């Protein structure tokens, strides 16, 4: 009976990558990962939409030919989390197709897991063999861009047109299709173009970017978009969509409108305090003069005042916004100061932010990356 060992922490990291490609339905082959044991341990998963793969070193406890089996990575992660051992030992019964795992402090204790016929596992190696390298990106910057766009997408995926992250000319774009649009770009994204990512894939991409050391490499095949480690040993991918790019009505050029600069965190503190006298759907009137005066659109008016800097225009003006919509949009911007451009007739606001992000790079020295972010949000009505 073949026997082998793996280091516990490395095995857990590997399982946390391949779990991204497994089905949520239990006890089917799509909920299992394929384990190929040879000079190293290769792990693969696919639910026929997502794919995930990685590999780790293996310690042979006896000589054997390469063999494979399947197992549920969710259950294996739960087992590893309950174990204090530095090494996990395995036996695989080729006749019964049972995987025996030794992870207990008692050497004779073990758990036995079933395996599907590994020859039935869908192999996606041929699809990956033709993958084209597109771009290597700082993982933290990619996560920041995805998080920003996620805040502008619909709550569900019923509207397939807008439950997407669109990438065009190095810019990440997204919208809920009605009241808000967001865009995030950086020189690091130059070269990314004509890519469409379903909303449901975004959290998986962020997870794999967190779990793979170093930069993330973006690759493309006829079928898949794939995010891999720089050495291609680990990755996560998903089937491409047949959607077409959307032309979004926003630009990073300087808008022609009355504009002010404010401290974002101070503004958030002020409107959150006003919300105590109202609710999430409350309207707030902003009066722009020497300062920014914020007052609730309620029977019993509450008021807050804060400093502003004029960017464009000198006349006093007013606009009304919905508390929750603006709170949600402002919370997505990373900088302390942002510019607001008010289009009175169109009842909309453009929020602009640009600068540098300091990104902690997985145990390495922090790196600084340039970025620009912009959003269009609807105002309640013109004054």
C-alpha positions as MATLAB code, in Angstrom:
seq = 'XXXXXXXXXXXXXXXXXXXXXXXXXXXXXXXXXXXXXXXXXXXXXXXXXXXXXXXXXXXXXXXXXXXXXXXXXXXXXXXXXXXXXXXXXXXXXXXXXXXXXXXXXXXXXXXXXXXXXXXXXXXXXXXXXXXXXXXXXXXXXXXXXXXXXXXXXXXXXXXXXXXXXXXXXXXXXXXXXXXXXXXXXXXXXXXXXXXXXXXXXXXXXXXXXXXXXXXXXXXXXXXXXXXXXXXXXXXXXXXXXXXXXXXXXXXXXXXXXXXXXXXXXXXXXXXXXXXXXXXXXXXXXXXXXXXXXXXXXXXXXXXXXXXXXXXXXXXXXXXXXXXXXXXXXXXXXXXXXXXXXXXXXXXXXXXXXXXXXXXXXXXXXXXXXXXXXXXXXXXXXXX';
ca = [
       0.000    0.000    0.000;
       1.607    3.325   -1.062;
       2.562    5.622    1.809;
       3.724    9.239    1.786;
       3.980   12.325    4.009;
       3.560   16.069    3.532;
       4.369   19.055    5.718;
       1.156   20.213    7.428;
       1.366   23.950    6.737;
       2.293   23.447    3.080;
      -0.560   20.975    2.654;
      -3.038   23.399    4.206;
      -1.881   26.221    1.897;
      -2.286   23.918   -1.089;
      -5.773   22.827   -0.041;
      -6.826   26.462    0.392;
      -5.938   27.062   -3.266;
      -7.538   24.006   -4.858;
     -10.697   24.391   -2.785;
     -11.426   27.447   -4.973;
     -12.190   25.141   -7.890;
     -14.496   22.675   -6.159;
     -18.267   22.422   -6.359;
     -20.446   23.339   -3.387;
     -22.412   20.115   -3.866;
     -21.088   17.404   -1.563;
     -20.204   13.823   -2.438;
     -19.752   14.273   -6.193;
     -16.463   14.176   -8.062;
     -16.660   17.939   -8.713;
     -16.518   18.503   -4.937;
     -13.254   16.540   -4.757;
      -9.728   17.490   -5.707;
      -7.466   15.223   -7.714;
      -4.214   14.279   -5.946;
      -1.350   12.988   -8.117;
       1.494   11.538   -6.063;
       4.914   11.268   -7.649;
       8.156   13.107   -6.971;
       5.865   15.841   -5.644;
       2.160   16.094   -4.825;
       0.071   17.789   -7.517;
      -3.439   18.938   -6.600;
      -6.169   19.914   -9.074;
      -9.840   20.891   -8.831;
     -12.589   21.807  -11.253;
     -16.358   22.152  -11.176;
     -16.325   22.490  -15.010;
     -16.499   26.280  -14.656;
     -13.656   27.068  -12.250;
     -10.233   25.431  -12.187;
      -7.535   25.496   -9.501;
      -4.184   23.766   -9.135;
      -0.962   23.756   -7.128;
       1.815   21.415   -5.958;
       3.911   20.804   -2.844;
       6.881   18.592   -1.926;
       6.158   15.040   -0.857;
       8.172   12.719    1.368;
       8.048    9.109    0.246;
       8.026    6.554    2.997;
       8.543    3.745    0.494;
       9.223    3.399   -3.219;
       6.174    3.337   -5.498;
       4.977    4.251   -8.939;
       3.064    7.479   -9.433;
      -0.609    7.095   -8.500;
      -3.668    9.303   -8.049;
      -6.854    9.535   -6.009;
      -9.551   12.088   -5.191;
     -10.597   13.551   -1.829;
     -12.755   16.339   -0.468;
     -10.387   19.259    0.344;
     -12.941   20.861    2.685;
     -12.846   17.805    4.952;
      -9.060   17.589    4.749;
      -8.728   21.248    5.759;
     -11.004   20.624    8.734;
      -8.847   17.653    9.702;
      -5.577   19.607    9.411;
      -7.054   22.426   11.495;
      -7.751   19.926   14.281;
      -4.212   18.541   14.243;
      -1.049   19.784   15.949;
       1.269   17.561   13.892;
       4.004   19.076   11.720;
       3.764   16.192    9.255;
       0.660   14.417    7.950;
       0.931   10.791    6.797;
      -1.168    9.054    4.149;
      -1.846    5.562    2.920;
      -3.842    4.801   -0.190;
      -5.490    1.450   -0.785;
      -5.405    0.888   -4.533;
      -7.979   -1.907   -4.329;
     -10.666   -0.308   -2.153;
      -9.858    3.270   -3.277;
      -9.756    4.405    0.334;
      -7.476    7.203    1.558;
      -6.198    6.712    5.114;
      -4.940    9.873    6.841;
      -2.873    9.930   10.048;
      -3.259   13.354   11.679;
      -3.792   12.437   15.317;
      -1.372   12.660   18.228;
      -1.836    8.902   18.595;
       0.156    7.146   15.877;
      -2.426    4.383   15.407;
      -5.398    6.759   15.004;
      -6.553    7.632   11.503;
      -9.483    8.753    9.362;
     -10.525    6.945    6.187;
     -11.930    8.873    3.204;
     -13.441    7.564   -0.046;
     -11.996    8.317   -3.468;
     -13.711    8.504   -6.823;
     -12.125    6.834   -9.826;
      -9.421    9.367  -10.673;
      -9.643    8.537  -14.392;
     -13.097   10.176  -14.357;
     -11.656   13.502  -13.202;
     -11.859   16.200  -15.905;
      -8.322   17.021  -17.056;
      -7.715   20.664  -18.037;
      -3.947   20.448  -18.649;
      -4.366   20.615  -22.436;
      -6.323   23.853  -22.131;
      -3.604   25.409  -19.968;
      -0.780   24.303  -22.246;
      -1.735   27.003  -24.754;
      -2.107   29.780  -22.144;
      -0.782   33.182  -23.184;
       0.951   35.357  -20.580;
      -0.686   38.793  -20.505;
       0.605   40.656  -17.473;
       2.299   40.247  -14.097;
       0.582   42.403  -11.459;
       1.225   43.264   -7.827;
      -1.236   41.091   -5.921;
      -2.182   43.736   -3.362;
      -2.934   46.297   -6.060;
      -5.106   43.786   -7.912;
      -7.043   43.069   -4.707;
      -7.495   46.823   -4.096;
      -8.841   47.343   -7.618;
     -11.254   44.415   -7.372;
     -12.521   45.551   -3.946;
     -13.162   49.040   -5.316;
     -15.189   47.816   -8.317;
     -17.146   45.298   -6.241;
     -18.662   48.244   -4.388;
     -20.322   49.488   -7.583;
     -21.799   46.205   -8.797;
     -25.398   45.016   -8.208;
     -26.121   43.042   -5.046;
     -26.984   39.952   -7.100;
     -26.232   38.553  -10.556;
     -29.724   38.772  -12.041;
     -28.639   41.494  -14.474;
     -25.862   39.649  -16.288;
     -24.823   42.761  -18.229;
     -23.854   44.677  -15.092;
     -22.868   41.843  -12.738;
     -19.454   41.944  -14.384;
     -16.071   43.586  -13.895;
     -14.942   44.971  -17.249;
     -11.294   45.662  -18.070;
     -10.503   48.055  -20.928;
      -7.160   49.729  -21.685;
      -5.769   48.990  -18.240;
      -8.863   50.272  -16.423;
     -11.166   48.211  -14.187;
     -14.808   49.276  -14.555;
     -18.157   48.337  -13.027;
     -21.683   49.662  -12.496;
     -24.995   48.652  -10.960;
     -26.655   49.824  -14.178;
     -28.650   52.627  -12.599;
     -27.158   54.926   -9.966;
     -23.390   54.435   -9.787;
     -20.319   53.675  -11.899;
     -16.751   53.096  -10.725;
     -13.366   52.902  -12.443;
      -9.912   52.084  -11.065;
      -6.650   52.215  -12.984;
      -2.917   52.013  -12.441;
       0.171   51.853  -14.663;
       0.528   48.278  -13.351;
      -2.645   47.359  -15.272;
      -1.357   48.599  -18.631;
      -1.680   45.749  -21.130;
      -4.910   44.373  -19.661;
      -7.650   44.889  -22.225;
     -10.976   43.445  -23.393;
     -11.418   41.194  -20.371;
     -14.740   40.491  -18.640;
     -14.938   38.836  -15.230;
     -18.197   37.630  -13.709;
     -19.028   39.056  -10.290;
     -19.043   35.587   -8.735;
     -15.368   35.065   -9.660;
     -14.039   38.245   -8.025;
     -13.843   36.934   -4.444;
     -12.025   33.812   -5.688;
      -9.449   35.940   -7.522;
      -8.846   37.990   -4.373;
      -8.435   34.810   -2.320;
      -5.889   33.269   -4.684;
      -4.021   36.598   -4.882;
      -3.779   36.513   -1.084;
      -2.600   32.902   -1.014;
       0.037   32.926   -3.763;
       3.347   34.581   -2.817;
       4.729   37.363   -5.015;
       3.035   38.927   -8.003;
       0.036   37.443   -9.792;
       0.337   36.594  -13.471;
      -2.724   36.999  -15.696;
      -3.018   34.435  -18.501;
      -5.559   33.658  -21.185;
      -6.506   30.568  -23.188;
      -9.268   29.939  -25.708;
     -11.520   28.858  -22.814;
     -10.153   30.334  -19.590;
      -8.875   33.435  -17.856;
      -6.261   32.267  -15.344;
      -4.471   33.947  -12.430;
      -1.246   32.126  -11.557;
       1.897   32.333   -9.496;
       4.895   33.701  -11.367;
       6.370   30.198  -11.657;
       3.028   28.795  -12.930;
       2.915   26.111  -10.222;
      -0.308   27.441   -8.660;
      -3.332   29.038  -10.236;
      -7.041   29.723  -10.378;
      -9.105   30.191  -13.528;
     -12.628   30.246  -14.911;
     -14.461   29.989  -18.203;
     -14.602   33.133  -20.324;
     -17.919   34.846  -20.941;
     -19.383   35.627  -24.363;
     -20.434   39.145  -23.269;
     -19.424   42.304  -25.106;
     -17.670   45.282  -23.552;
     -19.847   48.142  -22.279;
     -19.078   51.757  -23.106;
     -19.168   53.478  -19.715;
     -20.005   57.217  -19.611;
     -17.055   58.373  -17.530;
     -13.536   59.643  -18.117;
     -10.433   60.341  -16.040;
     -10.111   63.757  -17.715;
     -10.842   66.820  -15.582;
     -14.638   67.361  -15.465;
     -16.139   70.760  -16.295;
     -18.235   71.376  -13.211;
     -18.248   73.129   -9.825;
     -15.806   71.206   -7.657;
     -14.606   71.015   -4.064;
     -11.970   69.014   -2.199;
     -12.839   67.512    1.181;
     -11.324   65.257    3.804;
     -13.089   61.954    3.180;
     -12.796   60.577    6.712;
     -14.095   63.823    8.265;
     -17.021   63.849    5.822;
     -17.856   60.218    6.646;
     -17.766   60.983   10.382;
     -20.104   63.949    9.885;
     -22.745   62.141    7.816;
     -22.639   59.045   10.031;
     -23.387   61.295   12.986;
     -26.274   62.928   11.116;
     -27.677   59.474   10.338;
     -28.270   58.953   14.055;
     -31.092   61.476   13.715;
     -32.540   59.738   10.650;
     -32.053   56.469    8.776;
     -30.113   54.910    5.885;
     -32.523   56.294    3.270;
     -32.333   59.831    4.604;
     -31.572   62.744    2.304;
     -28.836   65.222    3.256;
     -28.530   68.736    1.824;
     -24.981   69.965    1.219;
     -24.541   73.757    1.112;
     -21.237   74.908   -0.385;
     -19.969   78.302    0.735;
     -16.956   79.219    2.831;
     -17.466   75.822    4.495;
     -19.498   72.714    3.726;
     -22.733   72.690    5.703;
     -24.570   69.352    5.877;
     -28.181   69.260    7.080;
     -30.768   66.479    7.270;
     -33.859   66.594    5.049;
     -36.124   65.749    7.979;
     -38.853   67.485    9.982;
     -36.365   68.108   12.778;
     -33.238   69.408   11.052;
     -29.782   68.359   12.274;
     -26.622   70.054   10.993;
     -22.879   69.491   10.697;
     -20.211   71.856    9.303;
     -16.757   71.021    7.932;
     -13.904   72.596    6.000;
     -13.671   72.451    2.204;
     -11.277   73.665   -0.494;
     -12.565   75.121   -3.745;
     -11.247   73.333   -6.831;
     -13.468   74.936   -9.497;
     -15.987   77.758   -9.269;
     -16.554   80.505   -6.718;
     -20.351   80.700   -6.427;
     -22.251   79.201   -3.532;
     -24.436   76.214   -4.448;
     -26.385   73.328   -2.945;
     -27.081   69.692   -3.766;
     -28.911   66.799   -2.116;
     -27.689   63.226   -1.776;
     -28.971   60.020   -0.224;
     -27.000   59.082    2.883;
     -26.526   55.364    2.213;
     -25.547   55.742   -1.448;
     -22.875   58.343   -0.720;
     -21.650   56.554    2.415;
     -21.164   53.321    0.447;
     -19.415   55.085   -2.445;
     -17.085   57.214   -0.301;
     -16.023   54.236    1.821;
     -14.469   52.611   -1.268;
     -11.918   55.363   -1.937;
      -8.494   54.864   -0.362;
      -7.168   58.448   -0.023;
      -7.821   60.886    2.795;
      -8.754   63.718    0.406;
     -11.040   63.443   -2.623;
     -12.500   65.846   -5.186;
     -16.252   66.186   -5.761;
     -17.582   67.539   -9.086;
     -21.256   68.521   -9.009;
     -23.372   68.441  -12.172;
     -26.535   70.258  -11.090;
     -28.703   69.751  -14.186;
     -27.846   66.048  -14.558;
     -28.253   65.400  -10.807;
     -24.989   63.521  -10.566;
     -21.659   63.758   -8.792;
     -18.217   62.666   -9.944;
     -15.812   61.587   -7.205;
     -12.121   61.591   -8.115;
      -9.144   60.208   -6.232;
      -5.536   59.637   -7.262;
      -2.211   59.123   -5.586;
      -0.109   56.280   -4.282;
      -1.025   53.164   -2.336;
       1.431   51.556    0.082;
       0.886   47.827   -0.194;
       2.233   45.304    2.307;
       3.591   42.569    0.069;
       3.130   39.269    1.990;
       6.027   39.542    4.398;
       8.257   41.562    2.059;
       8.980   45.268    2.285;
       5.920   47.423    1.463;
       5.720   48.674   -2.120;
       4.165   51.918   -3.381;
       1.878   51.826   -6.425;
       0.223   54.646   -8.343;
      -3.536   54.568   -8.827;
      -6.491   56.650   -9.995;
     -10.099   56.014   -8.993;
     -13.273   57.695  -10.189;
     -16.968   57.237   -9.607;
     -20.210   58.689  -10.925;
     -23.114   58.587   -8.464;
     -26.616   59.954   -8.731;
     -27.837   62.854   -6.600;
     -31.315   62.908   -5.085;
     -32.429   65.958   -7.085;
     -31.205   69.337   -8.273;
     -31.609   72.428   -6.095;
];
